[in-house]
Amino acid sequence: MTITFDPDKLPGAHALAYLQSKLRDVPDFPKPGILFKDITPLLADPRALHITIDLLAERFIGERIDLVVGIESRGFIFGGAVATRLNAGFVPVRKLGKLPWKTDRLTYALEYGEAELEMHVDSIPKGARVLVVDDVLATGGTASAAAELARRQGGVVAAFAFVVELDFLAGRSRLDSENTQPAVYSLVHVGG
């Protein structure tokens, strides 16, 4: 498996090696045959976490992002931090039954099953520019569902941002094929 980085967005070779060293492969999770990219070592390391959040936010400074939509659960970590750096609001997208107010729900396909996401119905004002943030881009199903929930409320999905992109699952092509074609930005690319 090859790991590559976007050299235009990272500060130097030492940072690249440092972030790479904080990713861990977990075989057969969440089911046999899946090689899970675990970012919890990155989260536990203050330097790696700081570098990651800075790089995710830096790409969108000056882009007029009104709201950051973070996808449960690790998208909350990165999305909330990026929202504060961009002086934007934060909207959580959660699994079924976790939000206390009226919600809109969407069922979508995962690479290993099916899931449902919800967002409060009054989360996004019409015309708000939205950045969808999550930890990993795999097949694109979860990010696409979060973007659709934002669009249903009249939000404009300006971009998607991920810490890790699993290039071999072609999630970017799914997000790129959406009608509005927002930008897809990932820090670390993992090839097959």
Helices and strands as residue ranges (DSSP letters): E 3-5, H 13-21, E 24-27, E 35-38, H 40-44, H 46-58, E 67-71, H 74-86, E 89-95, E 103-110, E 113-120, E 129-137, H 141-152, E 156-166, G 167-169, H 171-176, E 183-190
